Amino acid sequence: MVKDKNKFKKEIYIAAAVMLSLVLLVCEIWRAELFGSSEKAEELYMLTTRIVGGLFALLLILFCGYQNILKIDRKTIGAALLFTLPCWLIPINNFPIIPYFSGSATIDAPASSILFYALQCLGVAFFEELVFRGCIFMFILQMRRRSTFDLFTNIVISAAAFGIVHAVNLLSGASLTSVILQVGYCFLIGGMYSVVLMKTGSVWHCVLMHAVYNFCGGVVPNFGHGKIWDTPTIVLTVIVSVAVAAYTIVSLIRIDPHKLGYIFNEKNDKMKTE
């Protein structure tokens, strides 16, 4: 009976994921026909579809029994936040800090436009993290977590899916070079988010990091002007990226795969953030 129930859950999960992907693909291809072509229509499209998709993913998470990643443990929140501090350098550094404070880059849009953009970024992060970390990564992790190598391959698979799906931007007219770059950094960022999820046990850390990363990287190009890349910024980005990558890899190695069962409500199997 239990096996049949689990099999049914997996079938529903796969079917729902496929349906969600198809719906979003249709919305992407026929965006203008469904939502219009004005700038406001585009913004509304982004916010609406991502929130709806995120809510659908949230239901999948609950249905699959992954509800623990939706909780925030007050007993371990301090340790979780402490662990994520180095990881926050990536989204924060995505803002052109040096060009902005030196005056070579500016933001001159009204606060209302920037606030709506922040909501868009949060909607995108809500959708993508619940789908890729909350559903896909958790589904793979539940099946394979006997060793550190299993964890590594799980991260690679889910991060690759996260990166490749952004190739759909080619349908929106984005250049091949920009899409390839986006796929690459989405793969790397996705790997970091997976480690954050395993170490903290909560997907909300990933959602917030993702939202801040998108906002910091897009607020100047979309609502300002000026040069956002200069030599000091490139050097700083390389240093931060290498340091956080090393920190993430070491953190992954230190995770005991046998103590991840608490995420799936498995008894006598709990890991605390170190």
Steps between C-alpha positions, in 0.01 A plus 500: 500500500779740594697412186195561282443835668863604449488391138183702448664805657797473267276465196302808603822691563641417156171571322453832678859606430457423130170687488650802674792504258266486201280780634799724559640417157170597336498827695855571387440427131164681474577768756387794286171336401413407858625802693548777247821667388526814712771539761249477784348189344843337494556584865158366594574182304820444693344556839176309440641187337781465751276535803245253360776257410655539844169427672459191286850387596414567864208259473730240347745540787222441753361208303839331475558531874779758482321747727797519739688723255216751526558541874743722685632336817534769765753286687743486208420823313804674648740229385331489160536874449863484611572229244339698217693823568790421259249386236326837518812657352401362159159672468621821665806520274271464198418866556759729334618633836820669384354664185191617689680662792766646273229668292560316172167316536175653620138409577250766395161324488214576742482294818167346395656346188794363697265355763293322234821365351598369843165319516570352157837373620338348807234334284762349269707378795190358672410301191845381395625401844187309593514316167872430469607471863168422668378244247766378258802500732300360792358224280849397387643534851231275643603221263879542519688613810723213609827685453652842443543402136124441479440847640744646248335327204156603628616861504645472149178351361266756657733793429535388137121493468484845656757632255370333186140613552620860468586423137130570436603867498616438143131499408473854636770629267797486736839453336665158504803634687295657779290185537810278521643726771168496685480120484853479639457726799154355573667159524757629750253704704257208501769278649554747783127521571482120527774498764325782685179295504673192641689697763209714621208266433291791369431601142422859602870583532535403133196706400630815668853460361365441151273806519778727624739363235256580219413841642860606554599390152210663319413820683769717335464366142120531521460819699821692454795546271875506495786253503439208734817301427847636562832340593455528880150351473625208291785431743265520799249268331769240427629511859152473650399221262809289569474550876130412517549203265769363730278558804209324329710199399643460850149529644377230262782266603413552867135398451423152629264345241355270766377797703285657232193290572354768725414696186269216398340450843704185560532425871831478685680673217572864567782728397582834652673779316863504596 
